[in-house]
Amino acid sequence: MLKYFIKTYGCQMNESDSERMAAVLENIGYKKSDDLKKADLIIFNMCAVRQTAVDRVHGQLKNIGKLKVKNKKLKVFLTGCILDCDKKKLSEKVDLIFDIRDLDKITNYELLKNSKFKNYNYLKITPKYKCEKTAFVPIMTGCDNFCSYCAVPYTRGREYSRPAKDILKEIHGLIKNGCEKITLLGQNVNSYKSEKSEVGSRESEILNFSDLLKLINNIKGEFKIDFLTSHPKDVSNELIKTIAECEKVSKNLHLPFQSGSSAMLKKMNRKYTRQDYLSLVKKIKKATPEIKFSTDIIVGFPGETKKQFEKTVSVVKKINFDLIYVNKYSARKGTAAEKLYKDDISLKEKKSRWRIIDNFNKKKDVDR
């Protein structure tokens, strides 16, 4: 029996995509291997958000030649979020680079190799969930925001929302099988939209993210609903009310703010200011006093002064985040920031700022 090995890098969306890959491979007779060296098919599900993740893939591929000498049948595929510049560098090191949107063609190597017709049928594939009690459910993919530092619009494409009926069908199946926590996924979940007719309504109006949350909340069963990731500019009053009123919706909200400096936020093309973010948090807390916030922060963005960084620190102190994901700025080829701004903050300074923010996480651990 042929064996497969999947190595996943990056976000929860990639994790969910890997679960769908596993399902397809097992449906055609492959068996999972926990050892890369014993696999007949190796798939690296790549992330291009930071250079470190790309470097890890390069490192993994260094020893593939030795494995191919031992196993003549071995194939190595690459998928996920991949920038064009990396595709050129990696194409000679792997047998195939394919778009995750073509996953439904993976049973036909030649068709997959020559595919130029991308669609989202792969999201209809029932995943091989890693856990019975918790599950990732993508509701949309891609992004239209074009934050100046971000590679997602260039690797995932523009926003695409799954039909609501497909999402509800997947969730009904999960709840029936005893799932206790559903995490809805998307690069920007609160820009989700679908036709109301998709869920049996005669209305031709658009079903938005708040509507979807209410529909899921009304499904019978004991389970919780979480979601990642929200963009502050798209958190509406309706969504704030929905989070407060739906008892199954988690009262933990991941709300990236990236920088406490309005000048930096403008350069990042985030489309909100420092005060916009603080006012939004205040409004959410008023509606749901018990809510806890987690966030994303970028330190060392081009041109970030120490004074601007201190503004980020002040927001962290003011909001008292439950968890902070802090990242050192990494220039991504083809993004607006890479084209427009010189990466002028030293690695030493980036690490210093990273430690300052990360220490707030450590303080939280001590308090717990």
C-alpha positions, -999 to 999 in steps of 0.1 A, spaced: 0 0 0 13 35 -9 19 59 19 16 97 21 31 123 43 18 159 46 38 186 63 18 218 70 31 252 75 12 284 84 -23 291 95 -54 272 104 -66 275 69 -36 255 57 -43 229 84 -79 226 71 -67 222 35 -43 194 46 -72 176 62 -90 177 28 -58 165 11 -56 136 35 -92 126 28 -87 126 -10 -55 105 -7 -71 79 16 -101 77 -7 -78 65 -35 -60 40 -13 -31 58 3 -23 52 40 -9 80 62 27 78 73 41 97 103 76 93 89 86 113 59 113 87 50 87 59 46 63 79 23 57 73 -14 41 108 -17 53 138 3 32 170 2 45 203 16 16 226 23 35 259 23 30 293 39 45 325 23 34 349 50 69 350 65 103 341 50 111 317 79 83 294 68 97 294 32 132 287 45 119 257 64 106 242 31 139 248 14 156 230 44 132 200 41 139 197 4 177 194 8 175 157 16 148 147 -8 173 135 -34 187 109 -10 151 96 -3 144 93 -41 175 71 -45 161 47 -19 125 49 -32 121 52 -70 84 57 -67 86 87 -44 68 119 -56 71 153 -39 44 179 -43 42 215 -32 10 234 -26 -5 261 -3 4 298 -3 33 302 -26 47 334 -42 56 333 -79 93 340 -70 93 309 -48 76 287 -74 105 295 -98 131 286 -71 114 254 -59 100 240 -92 132 221 -100 133 205 -65 98 190 -65 78 168 -90 48 191 -90 36 225 -77 -2 227 -77 -28 252 -67 -48 240 -36 -80 249 -56 -71 220 -79 -71 195 -51 -101 176 -66 -78 167 -95 -51 151 -74 -62 116 -85 -50 124 -120 -13 135 -119 -11 146 -156 -44 166 -154 -32 182 -122 2 190 -137 -14 208 -167 -44 223 -150 -53 259 -158 -89 258 -146 -90 268 -110 -122 265 -89 -133 260 -54 -147 224 -56 -121 213 -32 -140 229 -4 -168 205 -10 -145 176 0 -152 162 34 -120 165 54 -102 138 74 -106 157 107 -77 153 130 -99 155 161 -135 144 167 -142 171 194 -129 202 175 -129 211 138 -118 239 114 -145 249 89 -135 273 62 -163 297 52 -143 319 28 -108 322 14 -87 348 -2 -86 385 6 -95 419 -10 -79 441 16 -43 443 1 -26 452 34 7 465 21 28 438 39 6 408 31 11 381 5 -23 365 8 -41 382 -21 -12 371 -43 -12 335 -31 -48 328 -21 -64 352 -46 -94 374 -42 -122 367 -17 -144 337 -23 -172 328 1 -185 292 3 -222 287 -2 -240 288 32 -257 255 25 -223 237 21 -211 252 54 -242 243 73 -241 208 58 -206 203 70 -213 216 105 -245 195 109 -223 164 101 -197 175 127 -223 181 154 -240 148 147 -206 131 152 -200 147 186 -180 178 177 -179 203 205 -161 232 190 -164 246 155 -138 272 143 -149 291 113 -120 301 91 -112 328 66 -86 355 59 -114 380 67 -144 361 80 -165 391 86 -166 400 49 -184 367 43 -214 369 20 -237 344 3 -271 344 -13 -300 339 12 -316 316 -14 -287 292 -5 -304 284 28 -340 282 15 -350 318 17 -370 333 -12 -353 366 -6 -326 377 -30 -307 396 -3 -272 388 7 -266 366 38 -237 382 57 -214 368 85 -238 378 113 -266 359 95 -244 329 92 -234 329 129 -271 331 138 -279 301 116 -251 280 131 -261 292 166 -296 278 160 -283 243 152 -294 219 179 -265 205 200 -240 213 227 -211 230 209 -192 263 207 -185 286 177 -152 304 173 -139 322 142 -107 335 127 -98 361 115 -116 394 118 -106 427 102 -114 457 125 -128 478 96 -155 451 90 -167 446 125 -202 460 122 -227 470 149 -248 440 138 -218 416 143 -211 431 178 -248 425 187 -247 389 173 -216 380 193 -233 393 225 -266 376 219 -256 342 205 -249 319 234 -229 294 214 -206 321 199 -172 323 218 -166 353 238 -129 352 227 -123 375 198 -92 376 177 -89 412 164 -55 421 148 -45 457 152 -8 453 139 3 488 151 -7 514 176 5 542 153 -20 557 129 8 567 106 21 531 105 -15 518 100 -18 541 70 14 527 55 2 492 61 -31 501 43 -52 488 72 -80 514 67 -85 523 103 -67 545 129 -54 539 164 -85 557 178 -109 537 155 -95 505 170 -97 516 206 -132 529 201 -142 496 185 -128 476 214 -147 498 238 -179 493 219 -175 455 219 -167 454 256 -198 474 264 -220 449 245 -201 418 259 -183 428 292 -168 393 296 -151 392 262 -114 385 259 -92 397 230 -63 383 212 -44 401 185 -16 402 159 12 428 160 39 436 135 71 451 148 98 467 127 76 477 98 97 500 75 101 534 90 87 525 124 103 549 149 108 541 186 81 566 194 56 549 170 65 515 185 58 529 220 23 537 207 19 500 200 30 492 235 5 517 250 -24 500 231 -12 466 245 -12 480 280 -46 497 276 -65 467 262 -48 440 282 -49 413 255 -54 377 265 -29 366 239 -6 384 214 9 369 182 38 392 175 58 390 143 89 407 131 83 424 97 94 402 68 93 418 33 73 396 9 82 399 -28 55 417 -49 37 433 -20 33 471 -19 55 474 12 83 455 -5 80 478 -36 76 511 -18 95 509 14 131 501 24 133 474 51 153 498 73 148 484 108 177 462 118 171 426 128 186 434 163 160 462 168 132 440 155 141 413 180 143 438 208 108 451 200 95 416 196 107 407 231 91 437 246 57 427 232 61 390 239 69 398 275 32 408 279 23 372 270 48 359 296 32 382 322 -2 367 314 12 332 319 25 342 353 -9 358 362 -27 326 352 
